[in-house]
Amino acid sequence: MSYITSIRKNTFLFLLTIGIINTVLAIIVFLYIQNKQNELLYYSKIDIAKTEFKETNKKINSEISHYKLVLNTIKDNKDLIRFLNGEKNIIKYLSEDLSDFVKANGNIFQLRFINKNGNEIIRIDKENGITKIAEKLQNKAKRYYFKKTMNLKEGEFYISNFDLNIEHGKIEVPFKPTIRISTPIYKNNSFEGIIIINFLANDLIASIKDKESFDVYFMDNKNNFLLHPDENKSWSTQRGTNYKVKDEIPNIYKLIENENTKVSDKKLLYYINSIDITDNKFYIIYSIKEQLYDAYMEEATRNIILFFVVIFLFSIPFVFIGAYFQSIRMEILDRLINNIPFPICLKDKNGVFLLVNESLIKLYGCTSKKQLIGKKSYEFTHRSLPYTSKEKDNDVLKKQKIKFVDTITLKNNKKLYYDTRIIKISFFGLFNKTYILGIAIDITAMKTLNEQLQKKVDEELEKRLEAERILAQKAKLAEMGNMIDNIIHQWKQPLSIIKVTSQALEMNLEMKNLSEEQREYYIKTIIENVDFMSDTANDFRSFLSPDKIKSEFTIKDCTNKILKILFLRFRKQKVEVINNVKEDIRIYGYKSELCQVLLNIFNNALDEFDGKNKTEDSSIKISTYKKEASIVIEIEDTAGGIKEEYINKIFEDRFTTKDKEGTGIGLTISKRIIQESFNGTIKVENKNKGANFIIELPQEDNTLEN
């Protein structure tokens, strides 16, 4: 069948895949083993490196000790002692003695006796094996080696930097790697001058650099090359070539910091040791010779390649078996999906059908698979069938999987609904094989049932909402009744005052006993009480207005308005108000709704105080404070609290502790306002002698700071 992968094609794909996997694994293993081989090579040479460092130090110290012995011998020379004692005519014999020392020591190419003023008294030079006494002498008082030596004590030695010899301001050619050793001369504790030897370090360098396993580098304390396997890079500072060690060994600073530990740079491994016997510390660096490293790694590479070739050859029989079973699995899959009662298909990324089942054939109105296999699904778009949308196929290739509902209208106008899911499948992604799998489940019966259930739910919900609206209206009417009752209490006193004042005014008019001052007093009293009644009416009207526009307001303003409305009720019931609301805490939201919540809590507390819970210290305290990212309002009373069996039900719909007098929706509405309008929370707890309501409002959503 066209959609079943042939054994030949599967075999090729498997072989190619195994080859690629083998290659990738070979590279990964090679890199891993290469790193391990670096470590093994390093550790195999580390003891040799340590031994070589010890031998190098021993050779340098031995060489330096030899020339120290020469200097001590010269200091004990009888002709030098006689010269220092004032016998100036002895200088000829002293010069010959010093010349003999230079002749006897092959690597000494200059020996000088310099007096305490820095003047050369005797200078013996040796060039090309010929020793001669210099005639043109110089003053060396400003030279660094003279200054440093003259500050030494009797018996101490100065050892200069390891560098090239310079004469008359120029580097001598051929190069003379030089170390200078000098010692001061004292007579009766008085400084008389110095003796200094310049010796040629070529033989010493040759013995140090001649290593079987290592290339050798010398580095000064400024990280410049003194010696390098490439002669053109040696003495880089003096020669002005400025070859920097860090350019060749990027992690040289870490090498110095972790002296004698392993630090690798790409493929080379380094060992480092410091030499402290000269004027400034310098370093000897060993690196494993490249020829040795390459030979070592070539052997490891051959072994890795041989290992993976054997694995590849060994896997070939399994590849043929795998390809065969792959074809069998595809045939099993084809038979399996034919027994699934839902339309299923497998397409390539261009929308061509590769695999379909009997349910899909019937849905498309076909009689055999041959009518669909190999054809593009988009040819059936005009029939509004599942899997025919090119846009959805493009979408799933980007998103991996999508789901949607297909609606199909039959010729008799009957509608069928399918819960359709299409999924992107990548098979052997290396060969760009991408497929689209589609599954459509018939949900017509479920859809019809859901529509019927949804209709019933909507009807029941509308009934519930209508009942809640009626209850809310009752609560509002009850609240308005309380407001009107409060208005009547607020107006009783001013109405009495107006009545008495009017009667007094009328009586004085009849008796013609009304002075101008009395008239003004009566009128002023009436106007003040009328204004008070007008202000009270405005307060109640603004409080009851359905303000649904968010604004910025202070909690203090809200509580002051409520306390003003309930003033007479607090006074009548002799309940003290403790107002701890801070002036600067501001809220952004619906002012009238927050006022309604606070008024409801205050009224509930006053109802509890009304006779049955009256105490000597009857009080209601309202406080505000900030808590992390929230603002908290606490209203605490001393009315005895809430029974434990009621405290978890207090905010439930239609729950009341006032029997027939309560509606049971006041606190329910309050909780809904706090949650929906302010994204906050409200809870209640018993505290001390009463109930404590805690309202927490998110500061980041609801407040603006002054």
C-alpha angles and dihedrals in degrees: 000000000000096000096052112092112239121240091241093054092044090050092053092047093048093048092048091047093048089048092052093044089047091051093048092047090047091054093047093046091044092054091046094047091043089057091048091047089053089055093045092048091048095050091044089059101036096090090048089051092051091049092049091050090053092049091048092051089047093052094047093047091047091052093048091047090054093056092044087057090050091052092049090050091052091049088056092050110127094219090054090050091049090048091052088049090060105269097133094171089068091072092096092059092043090054091053091049092052090046089055090054090053092048091049094051110060097198096049107097098167135029122177139183109204121185126226091271092057096254117141106241096176129010122180116193128190122197127170089352094305116120120205139169110242117235100191106068127188140206111251098179092120096046116111096233092055093050094048095045096048089059093057125100126243109291096018124121134212118214115194131216118287103253147123119291115255125202124184090353095305134098110254115244125245089042117257112201099210141193118188121210120187140169132191124247118222130186116192089343090306119124110242103169143285141278114216132186124200108199129187112242098195095109091044091050092047092054091047096047097044099094124151097211104026144061107221128222129183117205128187124222090268092059095252124134117261093171129012133176084242104066091209089067096049121108089014095168099050094040092048094234090119097205101178120212091219090061090061099030105032094186096050091124091057089047090055092046093049098036114190094014129111117270119161129200111199102303103341124088122208138204121194136195130177125228114208103175098094131068091275129024115259131183137232114210125192124198124185109256113260094230090055092047094048093048091049093049095044090060091050091049093052091052093050093049092048090050094054094043088056090049092049093050092045091052096054096086090050090051092059091047091048093051091051093050090046090060090048091052092052090053091048089050091053092052092045098054091047088069094052110099094217125084108261130176142171118211134177120241090270092060097254114148112243100164131018135166133223094261091059092047091055092045090053091048094243129137102212142019091248089072090062109025111097094013126111114253090219090071087076096052093112090065094057092230127158118276094022098107114103091189091059091048090052089048094053091049087062100038101036093229140017136178132202142149120264116207117202122189114206125212091263088055091251112144126223122196124206127189096218126195125181122189133192113232123191115202118186090351090195088071094045094245107163125169137184118223118199129194122179119188118198107237098165094118092044092047092052091047092048092051090052092047091047090052090053091045091051091051093049091045092052090051091050093048091049090051090049091049090053092048091046089051089050090051090049091049090049089049091049088050089055089048092051089048089052091048090053090050091047093048098045096081098043090046090053091049092049091049094050092044092049091050091049090049092049093048093050091048091053092048090044086230098125118124123198091250092052092048092052091046093051093047092046091051092051093047093048092052093045089051090050090053091047092050090049091051091049091051092053093044094051091045093054095043112115095237108181097168117103116236140163116260140151123252086226091062091050095049093045090055092050093047089050091052092047095040097112093044092053090048094045093050091040093233116157118225116214106196111195096159112138118235098223101053108107131188130203111210144062107339097190092052094052089046089052091053093049092044091051092052092047092049092049090052092048089049089056090050091050099109105303100067101031112147135180093249098040107171145148118210124195119191137174131199142154121256116187104296095349142075116226127206116193124190112189126180136182096223096119101270133247125303113258093238090056102041095085092046099047094103096042119118114270093000113139138164092201096079110215094350094069132069095206095223103087097090091035090059090044091055091048091051093050093047101040103031099035104022087232140123135244127196139162134218137172111254129177106315101350151001124315118202114200119198116187119192123186106247096206092059103035111030141071117194122225 
